[in-house]
Amino acid sequence: MNRFFYFLIIFVILLGLGADWVIKKANRSHNIPVLKPVPEFSFFNQRGERFSEKELRNKITVLDFMFTSCTGPCPLMTSNMLSLYNDFTGVKDVQFISITVDPIIDTQDQLKEYAKIIGVSDNRWHFLRSDIEAVKVLKRDGFMLFADDLPQGHAIKFILIDQNGNIRKYFDGTDSGSNDVLKKDIVKLVNEYRS
């Protein structure tokens, strides 16, 4: 009986040490792969300013596709994006972009009012618009997301983009757990960019 008890204690200790080593190794090797560069585009934001892929440089960006009259996943996505926007208040290296998939309804004035209603008070969150064909091309070819049935068929993804304009990772914009991982990955990219 004593021999079994000692064996069990040694086994538990070794198991604990092994798990600790795996966790430390995973934390050290946490890598966010580079998927592809964001292609050229030129849209307009809610203030009527031209916004292109060049504005992604030297910023960590979270981007999504949405529309202001959406009654499906968009309100939850906007709430989750707003949470991130508030979490990174004062972090000039982080910006947010929402591209409308319904540019007929979402005029510049509509996007400007929407930004105001949800509490966007600075230039860290851009609401972009262009003609629907340009949006489809950017969504499908640039971000590799379904773009055939817009506005209803838009994706629910948050896309993490690094300071060099590279797509790094996709997240479920409606899921709080996914948002928590995104927050950690933003911090990681900001720290890499600043070092």
C-alpha positions as CSV (number, residue, x, y, z in Angstrom):
1,M,0.0,0.0,0.0
2,N,2.8,2.4,0.9
3,R,4.6,1.7,-2.4
4,F,1.5,2.5,-4.4
5,F,0.9,5.7,-2.4
6,Y,4.5,6.9,-3.1
7,F,4.2,6.0,-6.8
8,L,0.9,8.0,-7.0
9,I,2.5,11.1,-5.4
10,I,5.5,10.9,-7.8
11,F,3.2,10.5,-10.8
12,V,1.1,13.5,-9.8
13,I,4.3,15.6,-9.3
14,L,5.7,14.6,-12.7
15,L,2.3,15.3,-14.3
16,G,2.2,18.7,-12.7
17,L,5.8,19.6,-13.9
18,G,5.0,18.4,-17.4
19,A,1.8,20.4,-17.6
20,D,3.7,23.5,-16.3
21,W,6.4,23.0,-19.0
22,V,3.8,22.7,-21.7
23,I,2.0,25.9,-20.6
24,K,5.2,27.9,-20.4
25,K,6.3,26.6,-23.9
26,A,2.9,27.5,-25.3
27,N,3.0,31.0,-23.9
28,R,6.5,31.5,-25.3
29,S,5.7,30.2,-28.7
30,H,2.3,31.9,-29.1
31,N,2.6,33.0,-32.7
32,I,0.0,34.8,-34.8
33,P,0.6,33.8,-38.4
34,V,0.7,36.3,-41.3
35,L,-2.1,35.2,-43.7
36,K,-1.9,37.8,-46.5
37,P,-1.6,41.5,-47.1
38,V,-4.8,43.6,-47.3
39,P,-5.1,44.7,-51.0
40,E,-5.4,48.2,-52.3
41,F,-8.8,49.9,-51.7
42,S,-10.0,53.5,-51.4
43,F,-13.3,54.2,-49.5
44,F,-14.6,57.1,-47.5
45,N,-15.2,57.3,-43.8
46,Q,-18.1,58.9,-41.8
47,R,-16.4,62.3,-41.9
48,G,-16.1,62.2,-45.7
49,E,-12.3,61.6,-45.6
50,R,-10.7,59.2,-48.0
51,F,-9.5,56.0,-46.3
52,S,-7.3,53.5,-48.0
53,E,-5.1,50.5,-47.1
54,K,-2.3,53.0,-46.4
55,E,-4.1,54.1,-43.3
56,L,-3.6,50.6,-41.9
57,R,0.2,51.2,-41.7
58,N,1.6,51.8,-38.2
59,K,-1.6,50.7,-36.5
60,I,-3.0,47.5,-35.2
61,T,-6.5,47.3,-36.7
62,V,-9.7,45.4,-36.0
63,L,-12.0,45.4,-39.0
64,D,-15.5,44.1,-39.6
65,F,-18.3,44.3,-42.2
66,M,-21.8,45.4,-41.0
67,F,-24.7,47.7,-41.7
68,T,-26.5,50.1,-39.5
69,S,-30.1,48.8,-40.1
70,C,-29.1,45.2,-39.4
71,T,-31.4,43.5,-36.9
72,G,-29.4,40.2,-36.9
73,P,-25.8,39.9,-35.6
74,C,-24.7,43.5,-36.2
75,P,-25.9,45.0,-32.9
76,L,-24.0,42.3,-31.0
77,M,-20.9,42.8,-33.2
78,T,-21.1,46.5,-32.7
79,S,-21.4,46.0,-28.9
80,N,-18.3,43.7,-28.9
81,M,-16.4,46.1,-31.1
82,L,-17.4,49.0,-28.8
83,S,-16.1,47.1,-25.8
84,L,-12.7,46.7,-27.5
85,Y,-12.8,50.4,-28.6
86,N,-13.3,51.3,-24.9
87,D,-10.7,48.8,-23.6
88,F,-8.1,50.5,-25.8
89,T,-9.0,54.1,-25.1
90,G,-5.8,56.1,-25.2
91,V,-3.8,53.5,-27.2
92,K,-3.0,55.4,-30.3
93,D,-1.6,52.4,-32.0
94,V,-5.0,50.6,-32.2
95,Q,-7.8,51.5,-34.5
96,F,-11.2,50.0,-35.5
97,I,-12.8,49.9,-38.9
98,S,-16.4,48.9,-39.8
99,I,-17.3,48.7,-43.5
100,T,-20.9,48.9,-44.5
101,V,-22.3,46.3,-46.8
102,D,-25.4,48.5,-47.4
103,P,-24.0,51.7,-48.8
104,I,-27.4,52.8,-50.3
105,I,-28.9,53.1,-46.8
106,D,-25.6,53.8,-45.0
107,T,-24.8,57.2,-46.4
108,Q,-22.0,59.3,-44.9
109,D,-24.5,61.2,-42.7
110,Q,-26.0,57.9,-41.6
111,L,-22.6,56.5,-40.6
112,K,-21.7,59.7,-38.9
113,E,-24.9,59.6,-36.8
114,Y,-24.5,55.9,-36.0
115,A,-21.0,56.5,-34.7
116,K,-22.3,59.3,-32.6
117,I,-25.2,57.2,-31.2
118,I,-22.9,54.4,-30.1
119,G,-20.4,56.7,-28.5
120,V,-17.5,57.0,-30.9
121,S,-15.9,60.3,-29.8
122,D,-12.6,60.3,-31.6
123,N,-10.9,59.2,-34.9
124,R,-9.9,55.7,-33.7
125,W,-13.0,54.0,-35.2
126,H,-13.7,54.6,-38.9
127,F,-17.0,53.7,-40.6
128,L,-16.3,53.2,-44.2
129,R,-18.4,53.1,-47.3
130,S,-18.0,52.7,-51.1
131,D,-20.2,51.4,-53.9
132,I,-21.4,47.8,-53.3
133,E,-19.3,46.3,-56.1
134,A,-16.1,47.6,-54.5
135,V,-17.2,46.4,-51.1
136,K,-17.9,42.9,-52.6
137,V,-14.5,42.7,-54.3
138,L,-12.7,43.8,-51.1
139,K,-14.7,41.4,-48.9
140,R,-14.4,38.4,-51.2
141,D,-11.0,38.8,-52.8
142,G,-9.2,40.9,-50.1
143,F,-10.6,39.3,-46.9
144,M,-11.6,35.9,-48.3
145,L,-15.2,36.2,-46.9
146,F,-18.5,35.4,-48.5
147,A,-19.9,38.4,-50.4
148,D,-22.7,37.3,-52.7
149,D,-25.8,38.0,-50.6
150,L,-25.2,41.5,-49.2
151,P,-26.3,43.1,-47.0
152,Q,-27.9,40.1,-45.2
153,G,-25.2,37.6,-46.0
154,H,-22.3,39.5,-44.5
155,A,-19.7,37.7,-42.4
156,I,-19.7,38.0,-38.6
157,K,-15.9,38.0,-38.4
158,F,-13.6,40.5,-36.7
159,I,-10.3,40.6,-38.7
160,L,-7.0,41.4,-36.9
161,I,-4.6,43.4,-39.1
162,D,-1.0,44.2,-38.1
163,Q,1.0,47.5,-38.5
164,N,2.3,46.4,-41.9
165,G,-1.2,45.9,-43.3
166,N,-1.2,42.1,-43.1
167,I,-4.2,40.0,-42.2
168,R,-3.2,38.0,-39.1
169,K,-6.3,36.3,-37.7
170,Y,-10.1,36.0,-37.9
171,F,-12.4,36.0,-34.8
172,D,-16.1,35.4,-34.2
173,G,-17.5,38.9,-33.7
174,T,-20.5,37.6,-31.9
175,D,-18.7,35.5,-29.3
176,S,-17.3,37.0,-26.0
177,G,-14.7,34.3,-25.6
178,S,-13.4,35.0,-29.1
179,N,-13.3,38.7,-28.1
180,D,-11.2,37.9,-25.1
181,V,-8.6,36.1,-27.3
182,L,-8.7,39.0,-29.7
183,K,-8.0,41.4,-26.9
184,K,-4.9,39.4,-25.9
185,D,-3.7,39.2,-29.5
186,I,-4.1,43.0,-30.0
187,V,-1.9,43.5,-26.9
188,K,0.6,41.0,-28.3
189,L,0.8,42.8,-31.7
190,V,1.0,46.2,-30.0
191,N,3.9,45.1,-27.8
192,E,5.7,43.5,-30.8
193,Y,5.2,46.8,-32.8
194,R,6.5,48.9,-30.0
195,S,9.6,46.8,-29.3
